[in-house]
Amino acid sequence: MCSWSDEKCAFLKDTLGLDAALNYKVEGLADRLAAACPAGVHVYFDNVGGATSAAVLRLAAEEARVVVCGQIADYHSDVPYTDLVGPGRLPPDVQATISARRVDRRRYLV
């Protein structure tokens, strides 16, 4: 689980019992994610987008499942929401990872 504050991360781990909770605003997210997910990421609820999602998707396990809802990092862009989950919105290495590992990445609108 990624969160925006150390306090929320502590709550997630100490109160709710999560194995790991990472503050995505602290440097070194990719390295901390890799340490927390040595077998890769199997399920990811993506409501952030941007660099955080790219870091998670680079660690996707074979046939991982990704639910895309929102992507706040792109809220103020000029790109329509329907284009945010297309291949043009991901770095080329992330696109390659998704394809090679057969990641199922789907979006939903509410």
Backbone as a printed PyTorch tensor [residue, N CA C, xyz], in Angstrom:
tensor([[[  0.8400,  -1.1620,   0.0000],
         [  0.0000,   0.0000,   0.0000],
         [  0.8920,   1.2350,   0.0000]],

        [[  0.5750,   2.1770,  -0.8540],
         [  1.2810,   3.4620,  -0.8700],
         [  0.3510,   4.5290,  -0.3230]],

        [[  0.8890,   5.4190,   0.4540],
         [  0.1160,   6.4960,   1.0380],
         [  0.9230,   7.7850,   0.9730]],

        [[  0.3270,   8.8830,   1.3790],
         [  0.9760,  10.1900,   1.2560],
         [  1.6040,  10.6920,   2.5560]],

        [[  1.4950,   9.9200,   3.6550],
         [  2.0860,  10.4060,   4.8980],
         [  2.6070,   9.2410,   5.7290]],

        [[  3.6210,   9.5260,   6.5280],
         [  4.1570,   8.5090,   7.4220],
         [  3.1310,   8.0940,   8.4610]],

        [[  2.2930,   9.0310,   8.8980],
         [  1.2640,   8.7220,   9.8870],
         [  0.2570,   7.7190,   9.3370]],

        [[ -0.1730,   7.9250,   8.1060],
         [ -1.1280,   6.9880,   7.5180],
         [ -0.4730,   5.6310,   7.2910]],

        [[  0.7800,   5.6280,   6.8890],
         [  1.4980,   4.3550,   6.7110],
         [  1.5740,   3.6010,   8.0410]],

        [[  1.8480,   4.3120,   9.1240],
         [  1.9020,   3.6770,  10.4420],
         [  0.5420,   3.0910,  10.8080]],

        [[ -0.5400,   3.8260,  10.5430],
         [ -1.8860,   3.3270,  10.8160],
         [ -2.1580,   2.0520,  10.0060]],

        [[ -1.8010,   2.0670,   8.7300],
         [ -2.0490,   0.9090,   7.8750],
         [ -1.3130,  -0.3340,   8.3710]],

        [[ -0.0900,  -0.1480,   8.8150],
         [  0.7070,  -1.2800,   9.2990],
         [  0.3370,  -1.6690,  10.7300]],

        [[  0.3040,  -0.6960,  11.6210],
         [  0.1410,  -0.9900,  13.0460],
         [ -1.2920,  -1.3180,  13.4370]],

        [[ -2.2550,  -0.6480,  12.8240],
         [ -3.6520,  -0.8520,  13.2010],
         [ -4.3540,  -1.8540,  12.2940]],

        [[ -4.1440,  -1.7260,  10.9950],
         [ -4.8360,  -2.6060,  10.0560],
         [ -4.0540,  -3.8740,   9.7190]],

        [[ -2.7830,  -3.9140,  10.0870],
         [ -2.0020,  -5.1320,   9.9240],
         [ -1.4220,  -5.3870,   8.5440]],

        [[ -1.3110,  -4.3610,   7.7220],
         [ -0.6760,  -4.5650,   6.4150],
         [  0.7910,  -4.9190,   6.6000]],

        [[  1.3140,  -5.7210,   5.6910],
         [  2.7270,  -6.1000,   5.7500],
         [  3.6350,  -4.9140,   5.4780]],

        [[  3.2160,  -4.0410,   4.5880],
         [  4.0370,  -2.8850,   4.2250],
         [  3.1280,  -1.7350,   3.8140]],

        [[  3.5750,  -0.5370,   4.1000],
         [  2.9080,   0.6800,   3.6600],
         [  4.0080,   1.6990,   3.4050]],

        [[  4.0160,   2.2720,   2.2250],
         [  5.1090,   3.1510,   1.8050],
         [  4.6000,   4.5480,   1.5050]],

        [[  5.3130,   5.5370,   1.9930],
         [  5.0030,   6.9280,   1.6990],
         [  5.5830,   7.2510,   0.3220]],

        [[  4.7210,   7.4870,  -0.6530],
         [  5.2050,   7.7260,  -2.0120],
         [  5.8400,   9.1010,  -2.1940]],

        [[  5.7560,   9.9470,  -1.1860],
         [  6.3790,  11.2670,  -1.2800],
         [  7.8290,  11.2680,  -0.8000]],

        [[  8.2930,  10.1400,  -0.2870],
         [  9.6700,  10.0120,   0.1860],
         [ 10.5070,   9.4190,  -0.9420]],

        [[ 11.7280,   9.9350,  -1.1170],
         [ 12.6040,   9.4560,  -2.1960],
         [ 12.8490,   7.9540,  -2.1060]],

        [[ 13.1590,   7.3710,  -3.2600],
         [ 13.5210,   5.9580,  -3.3010],
         [ 12.3380,   5.0100,  -3.3190]],

        [[ 11.1930,   5.4690,  -3.8210],
         [ 10.0040,   4.6280,  -3.8220],
         [ 10.2390,   3.3150,  -4.5630]],

        [[ 10.8600,   3.3700,  -5.7220],
         [ 11.0610,   2.1460,  -6.5090],
         [ 11.8580,   1.1070,  -5.7280]],

        [[ 12.9050,   1.5290,  -5.0520],
         [ 13.7110,   0.5930,  -4.2650],
         [ 12.9250,   0.0460,  -3.0770]],

        [[ 12.1680,   0.9040,  -2.4180],
         [ 11.3750,   0.4500,  -1.2740],
         [ 10.2530,  -0.4870,  -1.7120]],

        [[  9.6610,  -0.2150,  -2.8850],
         [  8.6470,  -1.1180,  -3.4310],
         [  9.2430,  -2.4910,  -3.7370]],

        [[ 10.3940,  -2.4960,  -4.3600],
         [ 11.0560,  -3.7610,  -4.6970],
         [ 11.3530,  -4.5720,  -3.4380]],

        [[ 11.7810,  -3.9030,  -2.3630],
         [ 12.0650,  -4.6040,  -1.1100],
         [ 10.7800,  -5.1360,  -0.4710]],

        [[  9.6840,  -4.3790,  -0.5830],
         [  8.4160,  -4.7780,   0.0170],
         [  7.6920,  -5.8550,  -0.7940]],

        [[  8.0100,  -5.9590,  -2.0900],
         [  7.3240,  -6.8960,  -2.9880],
         [  8.3400,  -7.7530,  -3.7350]],

        [[  9.0820,  -8.6090,  -3.0310],
         [ 10.1340,  -9.3790,  -3.6980],
         [  9.6180, -10.3360,  -4.7790]],

        [[  8.3610, -10.7370,  -4.6880],
         [  7.7750, -11.6190,  -5.7020],
         [  7.0130, -10.8390,  -6.7630]],

        [[  7.1140,  -9.5170,  -6.7210],
         [  6.4100,  -8.6680,  -7.6820],
         [  5.0500,  -8.2440,  -7.1500]],

        [[  4.4090,  -7.3620,  -7.8960],
         [  3.0780,  -6.8560,  -7.5470],
         [  2.0580,  -7.6550,  -8.3360]],

        [[  1.1140,  -8.2610,  -7.6320],
         [  0.1230,  -9.1190,  -8.2790],
         [ -1.2000,  -8.4040,  -8.5320]],

        [[ -1.5620,  -7.4790,  -7.6450],
         [ -2.8020,  -6.7130,  -7.7910],
         [ -2.4850,  -5.2630,  -7.4340]],

        [[ -2.9520,  -4.3440,  -8.2770],
         [ -2.6930,  -2.9200,  -8.0390],
         [ -3.9350,  -2.1210,  -8.3820]],

        [[ -4.4470,  -1.3690,  -7.4170],
         [ -5.5440,  -0.4310,  -7.6420],
         [ -4.9030,   0.9170,  -7.9030]],

        [[ -4.9260,   1.3500,  -9.1380],
         [ -4.2150,   2.5490,  -9.5670],
         [ -5.1460,   3.7460,  -9.6140]],

        [[ -5.0550,   4.5830,  -8.5880],
         [ -5.8020,   5.8360,  -8.6410],
         [ -4.8490,   7.0240,  -8.5700]],

        [[ -3.5720,   6.7670,  -8.8330],
         [ -2.5490,   7.8080,  -8.7420],
         [ -2.0220,   8.1990, -10.1190]],

        [[ -1.5880,   7.2110, -10.9030],
         [ -0.9790,   7.4970, -12.1970],
         [  0.4300,   8.0380, -12.0320]],

        [[  0.9820,   8.5360, -13.0990],
         [  2.2850,   9.1850, -13.0610],
         [  3.4260,   8.2850, -12.6330]],

        [[  4.4300,   8.8860, -12.0040],
         [  5.6620,   8.1800, -11.6260],
         [  5.4120,   7.0680, -10.6120]],

        [[  4.4570,   7.2630,  -9.6980],
         [  4.1610,   6.2200,  -8.7120],
         [  3.6490,   4.9700,  -9.4000]],

        [[  2.7140,   5.1240, -10.3110],
         [  2.1810,   3.9630, -11.0210],
         [  3.2440,   3.3060, -11.8920]],

        [[  4.0750,   4.0970, -12.5230],
         [  5.1400,   3.5250, -13.3420],
         [  6.0730,   2.6710, -12.4810]],

        [[  6.3920,   3.1440, -11.2690],
         [  7.2590,   2.3800, -10.3670],
         [  6.6100,   1.0570,  -9.9800]],

        [[  5.3230,   1.0710,  -9.7120],
         [  4.6030,  -0.1640,  -9.3520],
         [  4.5360,  -1.0970, -10.5580]],

        [[  4.1740,  -0.5710, -11.7120],
         [  4.0040,  -1.4100, -12.8980],
         [  5.3170,  -2.0420, -13.3640]],

        [[  6.4250,  -1.3990, -13.0970],
         [  7.7240,  -2.0030, -13.4280],
         [  7.9640,  -3.2760, -12.6130]],

        [[  7.2800,  -3.4150, -11.4900],
         [  7.4140,  -4.5870, -10.6260],
         [  6.2690,  -5.5830, -10.8010]],

        [[  5.4510,  -5.3970, -11.8180],
         [  4.3060,  -6.2790, -12.0200],
         [  4.7450,  -7.7300, -12.1890]],

        [[  4.0230,  -8.6080, -11.5160],
         [  4.2710, -10.0370, -11.6470],
         [  3.6250, -10.5530, -12.9350]],

        [[  3.9700, -11.7560, -13.3250],
         [  3.3230, -12.3870, -14.4790],
         [  1.8120, -12.4100, -14.2550]],

        [[  1.0650, -11.9930, -15.2560],
         [ -0.3950, -11.9880, -15.2520],
         [ -0.9890, -11.2000, -14.0780]],

        [[ -0.3170, -10.1570, -13.6630],
         [ -0.8340,  -9.2730, -12.6130],
         [ -2.1280,  -8.6220, -13.0950]],

        [[ -2.8980,  -8.1490, -12.1510],
         [ -4.1380,  -7.4550, -12.4780],
         [ -4.0610,  -6.0280, -11.9400]],

        [[ -4.4440,  -5.0800, -12.7930],
         [ -4.4030,  -3.6660, -12.4340],
         [ -5.7660,  -3.0530, -12.7040]],

        [[ -6.3230,  -2.4080, -11.6910],
         [ -7.5680,  -1.6630, -11.8370],
         [ -7.1890,  -0.1940, -11.8960]],

        [[ -7.5770,   0.4830, -12.9600],
         [ -7.2610,   1.8970, -13.1360],
         [ -8.5160,   2.7100, -12.8410]],

        [[ -8.4160,   3.5680, -11.8410],
         [ -9.5450,   4.4220, -11.4770],
         [ -8.9930,   5.7780, -11.0800]],

        [[ -9.1490,   6.7460, -11.9010],
         [ -8.7140,   8.0960, -11.5540],
         [ -7.4170,   8.4800, -12.2150]],

        [[ -6.3300,   8.2930, -11.5540],
         [ -4.9940,   8.7290, -11.9570],
         [ -4.8520,  10.2210, -11.7290]],

        [[ -4.8500,  10.5820, -10.4710],
         [ -4.8120,  11.9800, -10.0400],
         [ -3.6260,  12.7540, -10.6120]],

        [[ -2.5280,  12.0730, -10.9010],
         [ -1.3520,  12.7600, -11.4500],
         [ -1.6620,  13.4070, -12.7950]],

        [[ -2.7030,  12.9210, -13.4710],
         [ -3.0480,  13.4450, -14.7920],
         [ -4.3100,  14.2870, -14.8010]],

        [[ -4.8710,  14.6020, -13.6360],
         [ -6.1250,  15.3570, -13.5940],
         [ -6.0460,  16.7050, -14.2850]],

        [[ -4.9130,  17.3440, -14.2240],
         [ -4.7990,  18.6850, -14.7900],
         [ -4.1010,  18.6980, -16.1480]],

        [[ -4.0530,  17.5320, -16.7910],
         [ -3.4390,  17.4800, -18.1170],
         [ -4.4940,  17.7910, -19.1730]],

        [[ -4.0410,  18.0020, -20.3840],
         [ -4.9570,  18.2640, -21.4860],
         [ -5.4150,  16.9860, -22.1740]],

        [[ -4.9770,  15.8310, -21.6650],
         [ -5.3110,  14.5500, -22.2830],
         [ -6.6550,  14.0780, -21.7370]],

        [[ -7.5920,  13.6760, -22.6070],
         [ -8.8820,  13.1560, -22.1360],
         [ -8.6810,  11.9080, -21.2860]],

        [[ -9.5650,  11.7040, -20.3080],
         [ -9.4340,  10.5570, -19.4080],
         [ -9.3540,   9.2400, -20.1750]],

        [[-10.1250,   9.1120, -21.2280],
         [-10.1370,   7.8450, -21.9700],
         [ -8.7830,   7.5260, -22.5770]],

        [[ -7.9200,   8.5210, -22.7370],
         [ -6.5830,   8.2810, -23.2820],
         [ -5.5370,   8.0040, -22.2010]],

        [[ -5.9070,   8.1860, -20.9350],
         [ -4.9280,   8.0430, -19.8620],
         [ -4.4570,   6.6070, -19.6730]],

        [[ -5.2820,   5.6220, -20.0180],
         [ -4.8720,   4.2340, -19.8230],
         [ -4.2900,   3.6320, -21.0900]],

        [[ -4.2570,   4.3820, -22.1600],
         [ -3.6900,   3.8820, -23.4060],
         [ -2.1830,   3.7960, -23.3310]],

        [[ -1.5980,   3.0700, -24.2480],
         [ -0.1550,   2.8770, -24.2040],
         [  0.6520,   4.1520, -24.3280]],

        [[  0.1050,   5.1850, -24.9110],
         [  0.8350,   6.4260, -25.0650],
         [  1.0830,   7.1660, -23.7600]],

        [[  0.3970,   6.7940, -22.7030],
         [  0.5300,   7.4800, -21.4180],
         [  1.5530,   6.8230, -20.4970]],

        [[  2.1230,   5.7070, -20.8990],
         [  3.0940,   5.0000, -20.0680],
         [  4.4800,   5.0950, -20.6880]],

        [[  5.5180,   5.1420, -19.8510],
         [  6.8720,   5.1070, -20.4060],
         [  7.0810,   3.8200, -21.2070]],

        [[  7.9010,   3.8560, -22.2430],
         [  8.0940,   2.6750, -23.0960],
         [  8.5140,   1.4180, -22.3370]],

        [[  9.3710,   1.5490, -21.3150],
         [  9.7840,   0.3520, -20.5730],
         [  8.6270,  -0.2490, -19.7880]],

        [[  7.7090,   0.5860, -19.3070],
         [  6.5350,   0.0820, -18.5830],
         [  5.5920,  -0.6120, -19.5570]],

        [[  5.4060,  -0.0330, -20.7360],
         [  4.5870,  -0.6880, -21.7610],
         [  5.1440,  -2.0680, -22.0880]],

        [[  6.4490,  -2.1530, -22.2160],
         [  7.0850,  -3.4270, -22.5370],
         [  6.8880,  -4.4410, -21.4070]],

        [[  6.9990,  -3.9910, -20.1730],
         [  6.7860,  -4.8730, -19.0170],
         [  5.3640,  -5.4030, -19.0030]],

        [[  4.4010,  -4.5280, -19.2170],
         [  2.9910,  -4.9320, -19.2160],
         [  2.7310,  -5.9860, -20.2920]],

        [[  3.2780,  -5.7710, -21.4570],
         [  3.0870,  -6.7310, -22.5550],
         [  3.7940,  -8.0550, -22.2730]],

        [[  5.0540,  -7.9810, -21.8860],
         [  5.8400,  -9.1950, -21.6780],
         [  5.2780, -10.0590, -20.5510]],

        [[  4.7260,  -9.4220, -19.5260],
         [  4.2270, -10.1750, -18.3680],
         [  2.7210, -10.4160, -18.4310]],

        [[  2.1190, -10.0380, -19.5480],
         [  0.6850, -10.2570, -19.7700],
         [ -0.1690,  -9.6780, -18.6350]],

        [[  0.1230,  -8.4380, -18.2920],
         [ -0.6030,  -7.7500, -17.2230],
         [ -1.9750,  -7.3400, -17.7410]],

        [[ -3.0060,  -7.6510, -16.9600],
         [ -4.3790,  -7.2800, -17.2960],
         [ -4.6590,  -5.9290, -16.6390]],

        [[ -4.6870,  -4.8720, -17.4260],
         [ -4.8500,  -3.4950, -16.9350],
         [ -6.1560,  -2.9550, -17.4770]],

        [[ -7.1310,  -2.7750, -16.5810],
         [ -8.4510,  -2.3080, -17.0070],
         [ -8.8670,  -1.0780, -16.2070]],

        [[ -9.6830,  -0.2620, -16.8320],
         [-10.1690,   0.9430, -16.1650],
         [-11.6640,   0.8320, -15.9490]],

        [[-12.1510,   1.5950, -15.0280],
         [-13.5970,   1.7270, -14.8700],
         [-13.9150,   3.1670, -14.5250]],

        [[-15.0790,   3.5620, -14.8810],
         [-15.5570,   4.9330, -14.6200],
         [-16.7210,   4.8600, -13.6540]],

        [[-16.7590,   5.8030, -12.7490],
         [-17.8790,   5.8790, -11.8110],
         [-18.6180,   7.1690, -12.0170]]])
